[in-house]
Amino acid sequence: MSNPFNIDQELKDQAKARPIMSELVRNRIDATLDSLPEPSTYRTEKTMRSTRLPEGMRRTVAATIAAGVLGLTVFASGFVSPVMADSLRNIPLVGSLFSAIEADMGLRTAGEAGLTQAVNSQVSYEDVKLEVLETVYDGTRAAFLVHFTAPNLVQGQYDNGKDIVKLSNGIDNVFFQVNGASQDSGLFYSSIGNTQPDTLLFEQVIPADQGAASLPDQFEAEITLTLQGIDHEFKLNVPFTKSTQDIKHVQPDSIRSNELFTVSVTEAEVTPITTRVSTSISLNNKDTLTTKEEEQLRKIGFAIYDNQGRQLTALSGEGLYEGNQLTSERIYASTSGDIQYLVVKPFEIKDDFTEEIQDDQFITGLDMKIELN
């Protein structure tokens, strides 16, 4: 299809240069897709929730994956060498572990740019110890790394008394509270890779309305965590400080329509770490949606590119059916550098969120350019 911004060739070139997806990334995405409810369970005018904890990518029971809009969080890792990984684990923090997370450019940028904070917070029970190593917070994502030590934990394999499972699968539950109030969705956790098998990455996504209403630039969260086979609640106090003032926030109210759909971008916020985009898509000449039509809207993704033609990694999303439309808040990992504008390209999902988008999947007439200055 034609592209008014003349970036198609550059996008193709960038796609060829993308690294092969790691098994960790694939497992997290597959698990998220498996957790989505069947189409018959979708309801209008309500946030859609998944009730089954997946394998591979773990999340809290309270976490929301809405209508399968994006419903995925992608983390990957890979330290530059096992020697470096061992050094960072065994001596006081001399470099950011976030800088080694390959698939999330936003968190990697935070580590490389010194936007993270070293933390010395730990809790023990009998011979089990949890240590918070590092945090980062940009107003949208509050991420932190926790190192686990236990006699029944060996190289990321955890003996829960009945079976040997991955450490990330051995967590019963985890809650993120600030001033006694729990965030009711958006907490994800995952291993950060084979070189640090006993360290997990946790991420709390803060919805735009909750962030403005309840979370200041500096706060302390209480993390309550339970492990399988241990009758004890671990409570960690984790401090967060908003580490960047370099935030671009626009309300473009950009609208595009073709013969079938009308799409809009109502808000975009870009930090060096996270990009948040509010979107809506509706079926023309419809007042309400049938279950089949809800599924049709759910199968439309929003690919986001920066002004250098780099595609942003989709992390998570939450949506709501209202009348004839699906509105959503979508979270992406930011790309590095001074981003001048974003290109939003709606596309038809054919396989799953891991697919490489082909030209014929983009929906004609719905591209939008969102200026950030």
C-alpha positions in Angstrom: 0.0 0.0 0.0 1.1 3.6 -0.4 2.5 5.4 2.6 2.2 9.2 2.8 5.1 9.4 5.1 7.5 7.5 2.7 8.8 5.1 5.4 7.7 1.7 4.0 11.1 0.9 2.6 12.8 1.9 5.8 10.4 -0.2 7.8 11.2 -3.2 5.6 14.9 -2.6 6.1 14.5 -2.3 9.8 12.4 -5.5 9.9 15.2 -7.5 8.2 17.6 -6.3 10.9 15.5 -7.4 13.8 17.0 -10.1 16.0 15.5 -13.6 16.2 12.9 -13.8 19.0 14.2 -15.6 22.0 12.4 -18.6 23.5 11.6 -16.4 26.6 9.8 -13.8 24.5 7.9 -16.5 22.5 6.8 -18.3 25.7 5.5 -15.0 27.3 3.5 -14.1 24.2 2.1 -17.6 23.7 1.1 -17.8 27.4 -0.7 -14.4 27.2 -2.6 -15.5 24.1 -3.6 -18.7 25.8 -5.0 -16.7 28.7 -7.5 -14.8 26.7 -11.1 -15.6 27.2 -13.1 -17.3 24.4 -15.2 -14.9 22.2 -18.4 -15.9 23.9 -17.2 -14.5 27.2 -16.7 -10.9 25.9 -19.0 -8.3 27.2 -19.6 -4.7 26.1 -19.2 -1.7 28.3 -16.9 -3.6 30.7 -13.2 -4.2 30.9 -12.4 -7.7 29.7 -10.5 -9.8 32.2 -8.6 -13.0 31.9 -9.0 -15.4 34.9 -6.4 -18.1 34.3 -2.7 -17.7 35.2 -0.6 -18.7 32.2 2.8 -20.4 32.1 5.9 -18.7 30.7 4.6 -15.2 31.4 3.2 -14.9 34.8 1.0 -12.2 36.2 -1.0 -11.5 39.4 -4.6 -12.8 39.7 -5.8 -9.2 39.7 -3.9 -8.3 36.5 -6.2 -7.3 33.6 -5.8 -8.3 30.0 -8.6 -6.5 28.3 -10.4 -8.0 25.4 -7.2 -9.5 24.1 -6.5 -6.0 22.6 -2.8 -6.3 23.1 -2.6 -8.4 26.3 1.1 -9.1 26.2 4.2 -8.0 28.0 7.5 -8.8 26.5 10.8 -9.0 28.4 13.9 -10.6 27.2 17.5 -10.6 28.4 21.0 -11.7 27.7 24.0 -10.4 29.6 27.0 -9.6 27.4 28.8 -12.4 29.1 28.4 -14.9 31.9 31.4 -13.3 33.6 29.8 -9.9 33.6 26.5 -11.4 34.9 28.4 -13.2 37.8 30.2 -10.0 38.6 27.0 -8.0 38.8 25.4 -10.6 41.0 28.2 -11.1 43.5 29.6 -7.6 44.1 27.9 -4.3 44.8 26.0 -3.0 41.8 28.4 -1.4 39.3 26.2 -1.3 36.3 22.5 -1.5 35.6 21.0 -5.0 34.9 18.3 -3.2 33.0 20.9 -2.2 30.3 21.1 -5.9 29.4 17.4 -6.4 28.6 17.6 -6.8 24.8 13.9 -6.9 23.7 12.7 -3.9 25.7 14.6 -0.9 24.3 12.9 1.4 26.9 14.3 -0.5 29.9 17.6 -0.9 28.2 17.8 2.9 27.6 17.0 3.5 31.3 19.9 1.3 32.3 22.3 2.8 29.8 21.3 6.4 30.6 21.5 6.1 34.3 17.8 6.4 34.9 17.6 3.4 37.3 18.2 3.3 41.1 20.2 0.8 43.0 18.2 -0.5 46.0 19.2 -2.2 49.2 15.9 -3.8 50.4 15.7 -7.4 51.5 13.6 -9.7 53.6 14.3 -13.2 54.9 12.3 -16.1 56.3 14.1 -19.1 57.6 16.7 -19.8 54.9 14.9 -18.0 52.0 15.9 -14.5 51.1 14.5 -11.9 48.6 16.6 -8.9 47.6 15.5 -5.9 45.6 18.4 -4.9 43.4 17.3 -2.1 41.2 14.2 0.0 40.2 13.1 2.4 37.5 10.0 4.5 37.2 8.9 7.0 34.5 5.3 7.7 35.5 3.9 4.8 33.4 6.0 1.8 34.4 7.4 0.9 37.8 9.9 -1.9 37.2 12.1 -3.7 39.8 14.5 -6.6 39.9 14.3 -9.2 42.7 17.0 -11.8 43.4 15.9 -15.0 45.2 18.1 -17.2 47.4 16.8 -20.6 48.8 18.2 -24.1 49.3 15.4 -25.5 47.1 16.3 -23.1 44.2 19.0 -24.1 41.9 19.7 -22.3 38.6 16.2 -21.0 38.3 14.6 -24.4 39.1 12.4 -24.2 42.2 11.3 -27.3 44.2 7.8 -26.4 45.6 7.5 -29.7 47.5 5.5 -31.4 44.8 7.4 -30.6 41.6 10.4 -28.8 40.2 9.3 -25.7 38.3 10.8 -22.5 36.9 11.1 -19.8 39.6 8.6 -17.6 37.8 6.1 -20.4 38.0 6.8 -21.0 41.7 5.2 -17.7 42.7 1.7 -18.1 44.1 0.9 -14.4 44.0 2.3 -10.9 44.2 0.6 -7.6 45.0 1.8 -4.0 44.5 0.5 -1.5 47.1 1.0 2.2 47.7 -0.3 3.7 50.9 -2.4 0.6 51.5 -4.1 0.8 48.0 -3.5 -2.0 45.6 -3.0 -1.5 41.8 -5.8 -3.6 40.5 -4.2 -4.6 37.2 -1.1 -4.5 35.1 1.5 -6.3 37.3 3.7 -8.7 35.3 6.8 -10.7 36.2 9.3 -12.9 34.3 12.8 -14.4 34.4 15.4 -12.0 33.0 17.4 -14.8 31.3 19.6 -17.8 31.7 22.6 -15.9 33.0 20.6 -14.6 36.0 18.2 -17.5 36.5 17.4 -16.6 40.2 16.5 -13.0 39.4 13.0 -12.0 38.3 11.9 -8.7 36.7 8.6 -7.3 37.9 6.7 -4.5 36.2 3.7 -2.5 37.4 2.0 -0.6 34.6 0.3 2.5 36.0 -2.9 3.4 34.1 -3.0 7.1 33.2 -5.9 8.0 35.5 -4.5 6.1 38.5 -1.0 7.6 38.0 -2.3 11.2 38.0 -4.6 10.5 40.9 -2.6 8.5 43.4 1.1 8.2 42.6 3.5 11.1 43.1 7.0 11.4 41.6 8.4 9.7 44.6 6.8 6.9 46.5 7.4 3.6 48.3 5.5 0.5 47.3 4.9 -2.5 49.5 5.3 -5.7 47.6 3.6 -8.8 49.1 4.8 -12.0 47.6 4.1 -15.7 48.3 6.0 -18.7 47.1 4.6 -22.2 46.5 5.3 -24.6 49.4 6.1 -21.8 51.9 3.5 -20.7 54.4 4.7 -17.1 54.6 4.1 -13.7 53.1 7.2 -11.9 52.1 6.8 -8.1 52.3 9.3 -5.9 50.6 9.5 -2.1 50.8 10.5 -0.8 47.4 11.3 2.9 46.8 10.6 4.5 43.4 11.6 7.9 42.1 10.5 9.3 38.8 13.7 9.4 36.9 13.0 11.5 33.9 11.4 14.8 33.2 11.9 14.4 29.4 8.2 13.6 28.7 6.3 14.5 25.5 2.6 14.6 26.0 0.1 15.4 23.2 -3.6 15.1 22.6 -3.7 15.0 18.8 -7.3 13.8 18.3 -6.2 12.4 15.0 -9.0 10.6 13.1 -9.0 8.5 10.0 -11.8 6.6 8.3 -12.3 4.2 5.4 -15.5 2.5 4.2 -15.5 0.1 7.2 -13.7 1.6 10.2 -13.0 4.8 11.9 -9.9 5.0 14.1 -8.5 7.7 16.3 -5.5 8.5 18.5 -6.7 10.7 21.3 -3.5 10.9 23.4 0.1 10.0 23.3 2.8 10.2 26.0 6.4 9.4 25.3 9.2 9.1 27.9 12.6 7.6 27.2 11.3 4.4 28.7 7.7 4.0 27.8 5.2 5.1 25.1 1.5 5.2 26.0 -1.0 5.6 23.2 -4.8 5.9 23.6 -6.7 4.7 20.6 -10.2 3.9 19.5 -11.6 1.9 16.6 -15.3 1.7 15.6 -17.4 0.1 13.0 -19.1 2.6 10.7 -22.9 2.7 10.6 -23.2 0.6 13.8 -24.7 1.5 17.1 -23.8 -1.6 19.0 -21.5 -4.6 18.4 -22.3 -8.3 18.1 -19.9 -10.8 19.6 -18.6 -11.4 16.1 -18.0 -7.7 15.5 -16.3 -7.4 18.8 -13.9 -10.1 17.7 -13.4 -8.3 14.4 -12.3 -5.1 16.2 -10.1 -7.2 18.6 -8.2 -8.6 15.6 -7.0 -5.1 14.6 -3.6 -4.2 16.0 -1.8 -0.8 16.0 1.8 -0.9 14.9 3.8 2.1 16.1 6.9 3.4 14.4 9.2 6.3 15.3 10.5 8.9 12.9 13.5 6.7 12.1 11.3 3.8 11.0 11.9 1.7 14.1 8.9 -0.3 15.3 8.1 0.0 19.0 7.8 -3.2 21.0 4.2 -3.7 22.2 4.1 -4.5 25.9 0.5 -4.5 27.1 -2.9 -3.1 26.6 -6.3 -2.7 28.2 -9.5 -1.9 26.4 -13.2 -1.3 26.8 -16.1 -1.9 24.4 -18.6 1.0 24.4 -21.4 1.2 21.9 -19.9 0.6 18.4 -16.2 1.0 19.4 -13.3 -0.4 21.2 -11.2 2.1 23.2 -7.9 1.1 24.6 -4.7 2.3 26.3 -1.7 0.7 24.7 1.8 0.5 26.2 5.0 0.2 24.1 8.7 0.3 24.9 10.2 3.6 23.7 13.0 3.7 21.2 16.1 5.6 21.9 17.0 9.2 20.9 15.0 12.3 20.3 11.7 11.1 18.8 10.0 13.8 16.7 6.8 12.0 15.7 5.1 8.6 15.7 3.5 6.8 12.8 0.4 4.7 13.8 -0.5 2.0 11.3 -3.6 -0.2 12.0 -3.3 -3.7 10.7 -5.2 -7.0 10.6 -3.8 -9.7 12.8 -3.6 -13.0 10.9 -1.7 -15.3 13.2 -0.6 -13.8 16.6 1.3 -10.9 18.0 4.6 -12.4 17.0 3.9 -12.3 13.3 6.0 -10.2 11.0 3.5 -7.8 9.5 3.1 -8.0 5.7 2.1 -5.1 3.5 -1.3 -6.6 2.8 -2.1 -6.6 6.5 -2.1 -2.8 6.9 -5.5 -1.3 6.5 -5.7 1.2 3.7 -6.5 4.8 4.6 -6.0 4.6 8.4 -2.3 5.6 8.8 -1.8 8.5 11.2 1.3 10.7 11.9 1.4 12.0 15.5 3.7 15.0 15.9 5.3 15.1 19.4 6.6 18.7 19.4 
